[in-house]
Amino acid sequence: MKTILITEDKLEVRELIKVTLRSEEYTLLEAESGEQAVTMCREHKPDLVLMDLMMPGTIDGLEATRRIKKDPELQQTLVVILTARGQLEDVAAGEKAGADAYFIKPFSPLELIQQVERLLQHEEAAWDTEILTAP
């Protein structure tokens, strides 16, 4: 069973993502901050992290992504930025931090499921800058 860590400070968004990904195939964990995400990654070694960029605390989603990707025990963890920030410089910063994909809110639940499945199956886990929006 694959483990996904949902890192988002807004409870409503975490709940939406949980409902979207609720499946027998995934164990879903939650973090409310970048610090908590890094700690939980070290403890649980998730297969994939959905990472918001703008969160309270001392580190944001970009820094949390950098720390996850620089940790030798976590380098294989897939990190997907899931954020409202969609400017080209934001996307470039996500790529530079080591993110494996970048999705912009609001997102299509179906597209999120498809992309998560594709990434977890390691099918061309290439950088994805497609803007996904709800129908």
The first five atom37 places (N, CA, C, CB, O) and aatype in JSON, in Angstrom:
{
  "aatype": [12, 11, 16, 9, 10, 9, 16, 6, 3, 11, 10, 6, 19, 1, 6, 10, 9, 11, 19, 16, 10, 1, 15, 6, 6, 18, 16, 10, 10, 6, 0, 6, 15, 7, 6, 5, 0, 19, 16, 12, 4, 1, 6, 8, 11, 14, 3, 10, 19, 10, 12, 3, 10, 12, 12, 14, 7, 16, 9, 3, 7, 10, 6, 0, 16, 1, 1, 9, 11, 11, 3, 14, 6, 10, 5, 5, 16, 10, 19, 19, 9, 10, 16, 0, 1, 7, 5, 10, 6, 3, 19, 0, 0, 7, 6, 11, 0, 7, 0, 3, 0, 18, 13, 9, 11, 14, 13, 15, 14, 10, 6, 10, 9, 5, 5, 19, 6, 1, 10, 10, 5, 8, 6, 6, 0, 0, 17, 3, 16, 6, 9, 10, 16, 0, 14],
  "atom_mask": [
    [1, 1, 1, 1, 1],
    [1, 1, 1, 1, 1],
    [1, 1, 1, 1, 1],
    [1, 1, 1, 1, 1],
    [1, 1, 1, 1, 1],
    [1, 1, 1, 1, 1],
    [1, 1, 1, 1, 1],
    [1, 1, 1, 1, 1],
    [1, 1, 1, 1, 1],
    [1, 1, 1, 1, 1],
    [1, 1, 1, 1, 1],
    [1, 1, 1, 1, 1],
    [1, 1, 1, 1, 1],
    [1, 1, 1, 1, 1],
    [1, 1, 1, 1, 1],
    [1, 1, 1, 1, 1],
    [1, 1, 1, 1, 1],
    [1, 1, 1, 1, 1],
    [1, 1, 1, 1, 1],
    [1, 1, 1, 1, 1],
    [1, 1, 1, 1, 1],
    [1, 1, 1, 1, 1],
    [1, 1, 1, 1, 1],
    [1, 1, 1, 1, 1],
    [1, 1, 1, 1, 1],
    [1, 1, 1, 1, 1],
    [1, 1, 1, 1, 1],
    [1, 1, 1, 1, 1],
    [1, 1, 1, 1, 1],
    [1, 1, 1, 1, 1],
    [1, 1, 1, 1, 1],
    [1, 1, 1, 1, 1],
    [1, 1, 1, 1, 1],
    [1, 1, 1, 0, 1],
    [1, 1, 1, 1, 1],
    [1, 1, 1, 1, 1],
    [1, 1, 1, 1, 1],
    [1, 1, 1, 1, 1],
    [1, 1, 1, 1, 1],
    [1, 1, 1, 1, 1],
    [1, 1, 1, 1, 1],
    [1, 1, 1, 1, 1],
    [1, 1, 1, 1, 1],
    [1, 1, 1, 1, 1],
    [1, 1, 1, 1, 1],
    [1, 1, 1, 1, 1],
    [1, 1, 1, 1, 1],
    [1, 1, 1, 1, 1],
    [1, 1, 1, 1, 1],
    [1, 1, 1, 1, 1],
    [1, 1, 1, 1, 1],
    [1, 1, 1, 1, 1],
    [1, 1, 1, 1, 1],
    [1, 1, 1, 1, 1],
    [1, 1, 1, 1, 1],
    [1, 1, 1, 1, 1],
    [1, 1, 1, 0, 1],
    [1, 1, 1, 1, 1],
    [1, 1, 1, 1, 1],
    [1, 1, 1, 1, 1],
    [1, 1, 1, 0, 1],
    [1, 1, 1, 1, 1],
    [1, 1, 1, 1, 1],
    [1, 1, 1, 1, 1],
    [1, 1, 1, 1, 1],
    [1, 1, 1, 1, 1],
    [1, 1, 1, 1, 1],
    [1, 1, 1, 1, 1],
    [1, 1, 1, 1, 1],
    [1, 1, 1, 1, 1],
    [1, 1, 1, 1, 1],
    [1, 1, 1, 1, 1],
    [1, 1, 1, 1, 1],
    [1, 1, 1, 1, 1],
    [1, 1, 1, 1, 1],
    [1, 1, 1, 1, 1],
    [1, 1, 1, 1, 1],
    [1, 1, 1, 1, 1],
    [1, 1, 1, 1, 1],
    [1, 1, 1, 1, 1],
    [1, 1, 1, 1, 1],
    [1, 1, 1, 1, 1],
    [1, 1, 1, 1, 1],
    [1, 1, 1, 1, 1],
    [1, 1, 1, 1, 1],
    [1, 1, 1, 0, 1],
    [1, 1, 1, 1, 1],
    [1, 1, 1, 1, 1],
    [1, 1, 1, 1, 1],
    [1, 1, 1, 1, 1],
    [1, 1, 1, 1, 1],
    [1, 1, 1, 1, 1],
    [1, 1, 1, 1, 1],
    [1, 1, 1, 0, 1],
    [1, 1, 1, 1, 1],
    [1, 1, 1, 1, 1],
    [1, 1, 1, 1, 1],
    [1, 1, 1, 0, 1],
    [1, 1, 1, 1, 1],
    [1, 1, 1, 1, 1],
    [1, 1, 1, 1, 1],
    [1, 1, 1, 1, 1],
    [1, 1, 1, 1, 1],
    [1, 1, 1, 1, 1],
    [1, 1, 1, 1, 1],
    [1, 1, 1, 1, 1],
    [1, 1, 1, 1, 1],
    [1, 1, 1, 1, 1],
    [1, 1, 1, 1, 1],
    [1, 1, 1, 1, 1],
    [1, 1, 1, 1, 1],
    [1, 1, 1, 1, 1],
    [1, 1, 1, 1, 1],
    [1, 1, 1, 1, 1],
    [1, 1, 1, 1, 1],
    [1, 1, 1, 1, 1],
    [1, 1, 1, 1, 1],
    [1, 1, 1, 1, 1],
    [1, 1, 1, 1, 1],
    [1, 1, 1, 1, 1],
    [1, 1, 1, 1, 1],
    [1, 1, 1, 1, 1],
    [1, 1, 1, 1, 1],
    [1, 1, 1, 1, 1],
    [1, 1, 1, 1, 1],
    [1, 1, 1, 1, 1],
    [1, 1, 1, 1, 1],
    [1, 1, 1, 1, 1],
    [1, 1, 1, 1, 1],
    [1, 1, 1, 1, 1],
    [1, 1, 1, 1, 1],
    [1, 1, 1, 1, 1],
    [1, 1, 1, 1, 1],
    [1, 1, 1, 1, 1],
    [1, 1, 1, 1, 1]
  ],
  "atom_positions": [
    [[0.84, -1.18, 0.0], [0.0, 0.0, 0.0], [0.89, 1.24, 0.0], [-0.96, 0.0, 1.22], [1.85, 1.31, 0.77]],
    [[0.58, 2.21, -0.84], [1.33, 3.45, -0.95], [0.86, 4.45, 0.1], [1.2, 4.06, -2.36], [-0.32, 4.48, 0.46]],
    [[1.8, 5.26, 0.59], [1.5, 6.27, 1.59], [1.66, 7.66, 0.99], [2.4, 6.11, 2.83], [2.66, 7.95, 0.34]],
    [[0.66, 8.51, 1.21], [0.67, 9.89, 0.72], [0.54, 10.81, 1.92], [-0.48, 10.14, -0.32], [-0.34, 10.64, 2.76]],
    [[1.42, 11.81, 1.99], [1.36, 12.83, 3.02], [0.78, 14.1, 2.41], [2.77, 13.11, 3.64], [1.34, 14.66, 1.48]],
    [[-0.35, 14.54, 2.95], [-1.01, 15.77, 2.49], [-0.54, 16.89, 3.41], [-2.59, 15.63, 2.51], [-0.83, 16.89, 4.6]],
    [[0.18, 17.86, 2.85], [0.71, 18.97, 3.64], [0.0, 20.24, 3.21], [2.26, 19.1, 3.46], [0.24, 20.78, 2.13]],
    [[-0.88, 20.7, 4.08], [-1.74, 21.85, 3.78], [-2.21, 22.43, 5.11], [-2.96, 21.44, 2.88], [-2.65, 21.68, 5.99]],
    [[-2.12, 23.75, 5.26], [-2.53, 24.35, 6.53], [-4.04, 24.51, 6.66], [-1.87, 25.69, 6.69], [-4.55, 24.63, 7.77]],
    [[-4.76, 24.51, 5.55], [-6.22, 24.69, 5.6], [-6.92, 23.33, 5.67], [-6.71, 25.48, 4.36], [-6.79, 22.5, 4.77]],
    [[-7.65, 23.13, 6.76], [-8.35, 21.87, 7.0], [-9.29, 21.52, 5.86], [-9.13, 21.95, 8.31], [-9.37, 20.36, 5.45]],
    [[-10.02, 22.52, 5.34], [-10.99, 22.25, 4.26], [-10.31, 21.67, 3.02], [-11.75, 23.54, 3.89], [-10.84, 20.77, 2.38]],
    [[-9.14, 22.2, 2.69], [-8.41, 21.72, 1.51], [-7.89, 20.31, 1.77], [-7.24, 22.67, 1.14], [-7.96, 19.45, 0.89]],
    [[-7.35, 20.07, 2.99], [-6.91, 18.71, 3.33], [-8.06, 17.72, 3.2], [-6.34, 18.66, 4.75], [-7.88, 16.62, 2.67]],
    [[-9.23, 18.11, 3.69], [-10.4, 17.21, 3.61], [-10.77, 16.94, 2.16], [-11.6, 17.82, 4.35], [-11.09, 15.8, 1.81]],
    [[-10.75, 17.96, 1.3], [-11.06, 17.78, -0.12], [-10.08, 16.8, -0.76], [-11.03, 19.13, -0.86], [-10.47, 15.91, -1.52]],
    [[-8.81, 16.97, -0.46], [-7.79, 16.08, -1.02], [-7.98, 14.66, -0.5], [-6.37, 16.59, -0.69], [-7.87, 13.7, -1.26]],
    [[-8.27, 14.52, 0.8], [-8.5, 13.19, 1.37], [-9.68, 12.5, 0.7], [-8.75, 13.28, 2.89], [-9.61, 11.32, 0.36]],
    [[-10.77, 13.24, 0.51], [-11.94, 12.66, -0.15], [-11.59, 12.27, -1.59], [-13.13, 13.65, -0.14], [-12.03, 11.22, -2.07]],
    [[-10.81, 13.1, -2.26], [-10.41, 12.83, -3.64], [-9.56, 11.56, -3.73], [-9.63, 14.01, -4.22], [-9.73, 10.76, -4.65]],
    [[-8.65, 11.39, -2.78], [-7.71, 10.27, -2.85], [-8.1, 9.07, -2.02], [-6.36, 10.73, -2.42], [-7.41, 8.05, -2.02]],
    [[-9.21, 9.18, -1.31], [-9.62, 8.06, -0.45], [-9.75, 6.81, -1.3], [-10.97, 8.37, 0.28], [-10.55, 6.75, -2.24]],
    [[-8.98, 5.85, -0.96], [-8.93, 4.62, -1.75], [-8.29, 3.55, -0.89], [-8.15, 4.82, -3.09], [-7.55, 3.85, 0.04]],
    [[-8.56, 2.33, -1.21], [-7.92, 1.23, -0.5], [-6.44, 1.17, -0.83], [-8.59, -0.09, -0.84], [-5.67, 0.53, -0.12]],
    [[-6.04, 1.82, -1.91], [-4.65, 1.75, -2.35], [-3.72, 2.68, -1.58], [-4.58, 2.08, -3.81], [-2.51, 2.5, -1.65]],
    [[-4.24, 3.65, -0.84], [-3.4, 4.66, -0.2], [-3.64, 4.75, 1.29], [-3.63, 6.0, -0.83], [-4.77, 4.64, 1.78]],
    [[-2.55, 4.94, 2.01], [-2.62, 5.36, 3.39], [-2.39, 6.86, 3.36], [-1.55, 4.6, 4.32], [-1.39, 7.32, 2.82]],
    [[-3.32, 7.64, 3.92], [-3.23, 9.1, 3.86], [-2.83, 9.66, 5.22], [-4.57, 9.71, 3.41], [-3.46, 9.36, 6.23]],
    [[-1.78, 10.47, 5.22], [-1.31, 11.17, 6.41], [-1.49, 12.66, 6.19], [0.18, 10.82, 6.71], [-1.62, 13.11, 5.05]],
    [[-1.51, 13.43, 7.28], [-1.7, 14.87, 7.16], [-0.66, 15.64, 7.96], [-3.09, 15.26, 7.62], [-0.26, 15.23, 9.05]],
    [[-0.23, 16.77, 7.39], [0.65, 17.71, 8.08], [0.09, 19.11, 7.84], [2.13, 17.58, 7.58], [-0.43, 19.4, 6.76]],
    [[0.22, 19.97, 8.85], [-0.31, 21.33, 8.76], [0.75, 22.38, 8.48], [-1.01, 21.67, 10.03], [0.42, 23.55, 8.29]],
    [[2.03, 21.98, 8.46], [3.1, 22.95, 8.26], [4.28, 22.26, 7.58], [3.54, 23.58, 9.6], [4.35, 21.03, 7.51]],
    [[5.21, 23.08, 7.08], [6.41, 22.54, 6.46], [7.25, 21.76, 7.45], [0.0, 0.0, 0.0], [7.78, 20.7, 7.12]],
    [[7.37, 22.29, 8.68], [8.15, 21.6, 9.71], [7.56, 20.22, 10.0], [8.2, 22.43, 10.99], [8.29, 19.23, 10.08]],
    [[6.24, 20.18, 10.15], [5.58, 18.92, 10.44], [5.74, 17.94, 9.27], [4.08, 19.15, 10.74], [5.89, 16.74, 9.49]],
    [[5.69, 18.46, 8.05], [5.85, 17.59, 6.88], [7.22, 16.93, 6.86], [5.65, 18.4, 5.59], [7.33, 15.73, 6.61]],
    [[8.27, 17.7, 7.13], [9.62, 17.14, 7.14], [9.75, 16.09, 8.23], [10.67, 18.25, 7.33], [10.3, 15.01, 7.99]],
    [[9.25, 16.38, 9.42], [9.3, 15.43, 10.53], [8.54, 14.15, 10.19], [8.72, 16.07, 11.8], [9.03, 13.05, 10.42]],
    [[7.33, 14.31, 9.62], [6.53, 13.13, 9.29], [7.17, 12.32, 8.16], [5.11, 13.55, 8.89], [7.07, 11.09, 8.15]],
    [[7.82, 12.99, 7.23], [8.51, 12.26, 6.16], [9.63, 11.41, 6.74], [9.08, 13.23, 5.11], [9.8, 10.25, 6.34]],
    [[10.37, 11.97, 7.67], [11.47, 11.21, 8.28], [10.93, 10.02, 9.07], [12.3, 12.11, 9.2], [11.55, 8.95, 9.11]],
    [[9.78, 10.21, 9.69], [9.19, 9.14, 10.52], [8.49, 8.07, 9.7], [8.22, 9.74, 11.5], [8.66, 6.88, 9.95]],
    [[7.69, 8.49, 8.7], [6.81, 7.56, 7.98], [7.31, 7.17, 6.59], [5.45, 8.15, 7.85], [6.82, 6.19, 6.01]],
    [[8.26, 7.91, 6.04], [8.8, 7.64, 4.69], [7.68, 7.46, 3.65], [9.69, 6.37, 4.73], [7.57, 6.39, 3.04]],
    [[6.85, 8.5, 3.43], [5.76, 8.36, 2.46], [6.3, 8.21, 1.04], [4.83, 9.58, 2.54], [7.44, 8.58, 0.74]],
    [[5.48, 7.65, 0.19], [5.85, 7.5, -1.22], [5.71, 8.82, -1.96], [4.99, 6.42, -1.89], [6.45, 9.1, -2.9]],
    [[4.74, 9.64, -1.53], [4.44, 10.89, -2.21], [3.97, 11.92, -1.19], [3.36, 10.69, -3.31], [3.27, 11.59, -0.23]],
    [[4.38, 13.18, -1.4], [3.94, 14.29, -0.56], [3.25, 15.32, -1.45], [5.16, 14.93, 0.21], [3.81, 15.76, -2.45]],
    [[2.03, 15.68, -1.08], [1.35, 16.81, -1.71], [1.66, 18.02, -0.83], [-0.23, 16.57, -1.85], [1.3, 18.03, 0.35]],
    [[2.33, 19.03, -1.39], [2.9, 20.11, -0.6], [2.36, 21.47, -1.01], [4.41, 20.11, -0.73], [2.54, 21.92, -2.14]],
    [[1.68, 22.12, -0.07], [1.28, 23.51, -0.28], [2.52, 24.38, -0.13], [0.15, 23.95, 0.73], [3.45, 24.0, 0.58]],
    [[2.55, 25.54, -0.79], [3.71, 26.42, -0.66], [3.59, 27.38, 0.51], [3.91, 27.2, -1.93], [4.53, 27.58, 1.27]],
    [[2.42, 27.97, 0.65], [2.23, 29.02, 1.65], [1.61, 28.44, 2.92], [1.35, 30.16, 1.1], [0.42, 28.12, 2.96]],
    [[2.46, 28.3, 3.95], [2.0, 27.73, 5.22], [2.63, 28.5, 6.37], [2.34, 26.22, 5.32], [3.69, 29.12, 6.21]],
    [[1.99, 28.47, 7.52], [2.57, 29.15, 8.68], [3.78, 28.38, 9.21], [1.52, 29.31, 9.79], [3.99, 27.21, 8.88]],
    [[4.56, 29.06, 10.03], [5.72, 28.41, 10.62], [7.01, 28.97, 10.08], [0.0, 0.0, 0.0], [7.03, 29.96, 9.35]],
    [[8.1, 28.32, 10.45], [9.41, 28.84, 10.09], [9.87, 28.42, 8.7], [10.42, 28.4, 11.09], [10.76, 29.05, 8.12]],
    [[9.28, 27.35, 8.14], [9.64, 26.97, 6.77], [8.38, 26.81, 5.93], [10.47, 25.66, 6.76], [7.37, 26.27, 6.38]],
    [[8.46, 27.28, 4.7], [7.33, 27.16, 3.78], [7.45, 25.85, 2.99], [7.27, 28.37, 2.82], [8.35, 25.04, 3.24]],
    [[6.55, 25.66, 2.04], [6.56, 24.43, 1.26], [7.8, 24.24, 0.41], [0.0, 0.0, 0.0], [8.25, 23.11, 0.21]],
    [[8.36, 25.34, -0.11], [9.59, 25.22, -0.91], [10.75, 24.72, -0.05], [9.95, 26.57, -1.55], [11.49, 23.82, -0.46]],
    [[10.91, 25.3, 1.13], [12.0, 24.88, 2.0], [11.78, 23.45, 2.48], [12.13, 25.82, 3.2], [12.74, 22.68, 2.57]],
    [[10.55, 23.1, 2.79], [10.26, 21.72, 3.19], [10.6, 20.76, 2.06], [8.77, 21.57, 3.59], [11.16, 19.69, 2.3]],
    [[10.28, 21.13, 0.82], [10.61, 20.3, -0.34], [12.12, 20.15, -0.45], [10.04, 20.91, -1.63], [12.61, 19.04, -0.66]],
    [[12.86, 21.25, -0.32], [14.33, 21.19, -0.38], [14.88, 20.22, 0.67], [14.95, 22.6, -0.18], [15.75, 19.4, 0.37]],
    [[14.38, 20.33, 1.9], [14.88, 19.48, 2.98], [14.58, 18.01, 2.73], [14.28, 19.91, 4.32], [15.41, 17.14, 3.0]],
    [[13.4, 17.73, 2.22], [13.03, 16.35, 1.9], [13.93, 15.8, 0.81], [11.54, 16.26, 1.47], [14.46, 14.7, 0.92]],
    [[14.12, 16.58, -0.24], [14.9, 16.11, -1.39], [16.4, 16.03, -1.08], [14.67, 17.02, -2.58], [17.12, 15.28, -1.75]],
    [[16.89, 16.79, -0.1], [18.31, 16.73, 0.26], [18.62, 15.63, 1.27], [18.76, 18.06, 0.83], [19.78, 15.28, 1.47]],
    [[17.6, 15.07, 1.89], [17.79, 14.01, 2.88], [18.03, 12.69, 2.13], [16.55, 13.9, 3.84], [17.16, 12.24, 1.38]],
    [[19.2, 12.07, 2.32], [19.51, 10.84, 1.59], [18.46, 9.73, 1.76], [20.84, 10.32, 2.02], [18.25, 8.93, 0.85]],
    [[17.81, 9.69, 2.92], [16.8, 8.67, 3.15], [15.46, 9.0, 2.5], [16.6, 8.46, 4.64], [14.58, 8.14, 2.41]],
    [[15.29, 10.24, 2.05], [14.0, 10.67, 1.5], [14.08, 11.12, 0.05], [13.44, 11.79, 2.33], [13.06, 11.5, -0.53]],
    [[15.24, 11.08, -0.56], [15.41, 11.6, -1.91], [14.46, 10.97, -2.93], [16.82, 11.38, -2.36], [14.1, 11.61, -3.92]],
    [[14.07, 9.73, -2.7], [13.17, 9.06, -3.64], [11.7, 9.4, -3.4], [13.36, 7.56, -3.55], [10.83, 9.01, -4.18]],
    [[11.42, 10.13, -2.32], [10.05, 10.55, -2.04], [9.62, 11.55, -3.1], [9.92, 11.16, -0.6], [10.31, 12.54, -3.34]],
    [[8.49, 11.29, -3.72], [7.95, 12.2, -4.72], [7.28, 13.38, -4.01], [6.94, 11.48, -5.67], [6.53, 13.18, -3.05]],
    [[7.55, 14.59, -4.48], [6.92, 15.78, -3.92], [6.18, 16.5, -5.03], [7.98, 16.72, -3.25], [6.75, 16.85, -6.06]],
    [[4.88, 16.71, -4.79], [4.03, 17.41, -5.74], [3.57, 18.71, -5.08], [2.8, 16.52, -6.17], [2.9, 18.69, -4.05]],
    [[3.95, 19.83, -5.68], [3.5, 21.12, -5.19], [2.04, 21.28, -5.61], [4.4, 22.3, -5.74], [1.7, 21.09, -6.78]],
    [[1.19, 21.63, -4.66], [-0.24, 21.83, -4.91], [-0.59, 23.18, -4.28], [-1.14, 20.65, -4.31], [-0.79, 23.28, -3.07]],
    [[-0.65, 24.24, -5.12], [-0.71, 25.6, -4.6], [-1.55, 26.52, -5.48], [0.68, 26.16, -4.47], [-1.83, 26.21, -6.64]],
    [[-1.93, 27.65, -4.91], [-2.64, 28.68, -5.67], [-1.66, 29.57, -6.43], [-3.51, 29.53, -4.72], [-2.08, 30.34, -7.29]],
    [[-0.37, 29.47, -6.13], [0.64, 30.32, -6.77], [1.03, 29.71, -8.11], [1.89, 30.48, -5.86], [1.64, 28.64, -8.16]],
    [[0.68, 30.41, -9.19], [0.91, 29.84, -10.51], [1.74, 30.69, -11.46], [0.0, 0.0, 0.0], [1.73, 30.45, -12.66]],
    [[2.45, 31.68, -10.93], [3.31, 32.49, -11.79], [4.51, 31.65, -12.25], [3.79, 33.77, -11.05], [4.9, 30.69, -11.58]],
    [[5.09, 32.02, -13.38], [6.22, 31.26, -13.91], [7.37, 31.18, -12.92], [6.71, 31.88, -15.2], [8.04, 30.14, -12.82]],
    [[7.62, 32.26, -12.17], [8.71, 32.22, -11.2], [8.41, 31.26, -10.05], [8.98, 33.63, -10.65], [9.32, 30.66, -9.49]],
    [[7.11, 31.11, -9.71], [6.73, 30.15, -8.67], [6.98, 28.72, -9.15], [5.25, 30.33, -8.29], [7.52, 27.9, -8.41]],
    [[6.6, 28.44, -10.37], [6.81, 27.11, -10.95], [8.3, 26.8, -11.02], [6.16, 27.02, -12.36], [8.73, 25.7, -10.69]],
    [[9.09, 27.79, -11.46], [10.54, 27.61, -11.55], [11.15, 27.36, -10.17], [11.21, 28.85, -12.2], [12.04, 26.52, -10.03]],
    [[10.66, 28.07, -9.15], [11.16, 27.87, -7.79], [10.83, 26.46, -7.3], [10.56, 28.92, -6.84], [11.65, 25.83, -6.63]],
    [[9.64, 25.96, -7.64], [9.27, 24.6, -7.26], [10.17, 23.57, -7.91], [0.0, 0.0, 0.0], [10.59, 22.61, -7.27]],
    [[10.46, 23.77, -9.18], [11.34, 22.85, -9.88], [12.75, 22.89, -9.29], [11.39, 23.2, -11.38], [13.38, 21.85, -9.09]],
    [[13.24, 24.1, -9.0], [14.57, 24.25, -8.41], [14.66, 23.59, -7.03], [14.94, 25.73, -8.31], [15.71, 23.07, -6.66]],
    [[13.56, 23.63, -6.28], [13.54, 23.01, -4.95], [13.55, 21.5, -5.02], [12.31, 23.48, -4.19], [13.83, 20.83, -4.02]],
    [[13.24, 20.94, -6.2], [13.28, 19.49, -6.36], [11.93, 18.83, -6.51], [0.0, 0.0, 0.0], [11.84, 17.6, -6.53]],
    [[10.86, 19.63, -6.6], [9.52, 19.04, -6.74], [9.43, 18.21, -8.02], [8.44, 20.14, -6.75], [10.08, 18.51, -9.02]],
    [[8.62, 17.18, -7.96], [8.44, 16.28, -9.11], [7.29, 16.71, -10.01], [8.2, 14.88, -8.63], [7.24, 16.31, -11.17]],
    [[6.38, 17.53, -9.49], [5.26, 18.05, -10.28], [4.73, 19.29, -9.58], [4.13, 16.97, -10.47], [4.99, 19.5, -8.4]],
    [[3.97, 20.1, -10.31], [3.46, 21.37, -9.8], [2.03, 21.53, -10.3], [4.36, 22.58, -10.24], [1.81, 21.66, -11.5]],
    [[1.06, 21.51, -9.38], [-0.34, 21.66, -9.75], [-0.89, 22.92, -9.11], [-1.17, 20.42, -9.32], [-0.55, 23.27, -7.98]],
    [[-1.74, 23.58, -9.85], [-2.28, 24.86, -9.39], [-3.73, 24.7, -8.98], [-2.15, 25.94, -10.49], [-4.54, 24.12, -9.7]],
    [[-4.05, 25.23, -7.77], [-5.42, 25.23, -7.27], [-6.2, 26.34, -7.95], [-5.46, 25.4, -5.72], [-5.61, 27.36, -8.3]],
    [[-7.49, 26.19, -8.14], [-8.25, 24.96, -7.89], [-7.9, 23.9, -8.92], [-9.76, 25.25, -7.9], [-7.57, 24.22, -10.07]],
    [[-7.96, 22.66, -8.51], [-7.57, 21.56, -9.38], [-8.75, 20.65, -9.65], [-6.42, 20.76, -8.75], [-9.73, 20.64, -8.9]],
    [[-8.65, 19.9, -10.72], [-9.65, 18.9, -11.05], [-9.34, 17.66, -10.22], [-9.66, 18.58, -12.58], [-8.25, 17.11, -10.34]],
    [[-10.28, 17.19, -9.38], [-10.02, 15.98, -8.6], [-9.63, 14.78, -9.47], [-11.26, 15.63, -7.78], [-8.74, 14.01, -9.1]],
    [[-10.27, 14.62, -10.6], [-9.95, 13.51, -11.48], [-8.51, 13.61, -11.99], [-10.93, 13.47, -12.67], [-7.78, 12.62, -12.01]],
    [[-8.1, 14.82, -12.4], [-6.73, 15.02, -12.87], [-5.73, 14.76, -11.75], [-6.55, 16.44, -13.42], [-4.67, 14.18, -11.99]],
    [[-6.05, 15.18, -10.53], [-5.15, 14.94, -9.41], [-4.98, 13.43, -9.2], [-5.67, 15.62, -8.12], [-3.85, 12.95, -9.04]],
    [[-6.07, 12.7, -9.19], [-6.0, 11.25, -9.02], [-5.14, 10.63, -10.12], [-7.42, 10.63, -9.05], [-4.27, 9.8, -9.84]],
    [[-5.37, 11.02, -11.37], [-4.63, 10.45, -12.49], [-3.13, 10.75, -12.38], [-5.16, 10.99, -13.8], [-2.31, 9.87, -12.63]],
    [[-2.79, 11.98, -12.02], [-1.39, 12.35, -11.92], [-0.71, 11.66, -10.75], [-1.24, 13.85, -11.78], [0.44, 11.22, -10.87]],
    [[-1.39, 11.55, -9.62], [-0.83, 10.85, -8.46], [-0.58, 9.39, -8.83], [-1.78, 10.96, -7.22], [0.48, 8.85, -8.53]],
    [[-1.54, 8.75, -9.47], [-1.37, 7.36, -9.88], [-0.2, 7.21, -10.84], [-2.66, 6.83, -10.52], [0.59, 6.28, -10.72]],
    [[-0.1, 8.12, -11.8], [0.99, 8.07, -12.77], [2.35, 8.21, -12.08], [0.82, 9.18, -13.83], [3.27, 7.46, -12.36]],
    [[2.45, 9.17, -11.18], [3.71, 9.37, -10.47], [4.05, 8.17, -9.6], [3.64, 10.64, -9.62], [5.21, 7.73, -9.57]],
    [[3.07, 7.64, -8.89], [3.34, 6.51, -8.01], [3.68, 5.24, -8.78], [2.14, 6.25, -7.13], [4.35, 4.35, -8.26]],
    [[3.24, 5.16, -10.01], [3.59, 4.0, -10.84], [4.91, 4.24, -11.56], [2.47, 3.7, -11.85], [5.36, 3.4, -12.34]],
    [[5.52, 5.39, -11.3], [6.82, 5.76, -11.9], [6.77, 5.77, -13.42], [7.89, 4.8, -11.43], [7.76, 5.45, -14.08]],
    [[5.63, 6.13, -13.97], [5.5, 6.25, -15.42], [5.86, 7.68, -15.8], [4.06, 5.88, -15.9], [5.08, 8.61, -15.6]],
    [[7.05, 7.83, -16.35], [7.5, 9.14, -16.8], [7.23, 10.21, -15.75], [6.81, 9.51, -18.12], [6.47, 11.14, -16.0]],
    [[7.84, 10.08, -14.6], [7.64, 11.05, -13.52], [8.35, 12.36, -13.88], [8.17, 10.5, -12.18], [9.14, 12.9, -13.1]],
    [[8.03, 12.86, -15.07], [8.65, 14.1, -15.55], [7.96, 15.31, -14.93], [8.57, 14.18, -17.08], [6.83, 15.22, -14.44]],
    [[8.66, 16.39, -14.94], [8.15, 17.67, -14.42], [6.86, 18.02, -15.14], [9.2, 18.8, -14.58], [6.85, 18.1, -16.37]],
    [[5.79, 18.24, -14.41], [4.47, 18.5, -14.98], [4.03, 19.9, -14.57], [3.44, 17.43, -14.52], [3.76, 20.15, -13.4]],
    [[3.96, 20.8, -15.54], [3.56, 22.17, -15.23], [2.16, 22.46, -15.75], [4.55, 23.17, -15.84], [1.74, 23.62, -15.8]],
    [[1.44, 21.43, -16.11], [0.08, 21.63, -16.58], [-0.75, 22.28, -15.49], [-0.56, 20.29, -17.01], [-0.68, 21.89, -14.33]],
    [[-1.53, 23.27, -15.87], [-2.4, 23.93, -14.91], [-3.69, 23.14, -14.84], [-2.65, 25.43, -15.3], [-4.42, 23.05, -15.83]],
    [[-3.97, 22.58, -13.69], [-5.17, 21.78, -13.49], [-6.18, 22.61, -12.74], [-4.85, 20.47, -12.74], [-5.89, 23.14, -11.66]],
    [[-7.37, 22.73, -13.3], [-8.42, 23.52, -12.66], [-9.7, 22.71, -12.58], [-8.66, 24.83, -13.4], [-9.93, 21.82, -13.39]],
    [[-10.51, 23.05, -11.61], [-11.78, 22.35, -11.45], [-12.7, 22.69, -12.61], [-12.44, 22.7, -10.1], [-12.66, 23.81, -13.13]],
    [[-13.54, 21.74, -13.03], [-14.47, 21.99, -14.14], [-15.53, 23.0, -13.74], [-15.14, 20.69, -14.61], [-16.4, 23.34, -14.54]]
  ]
}
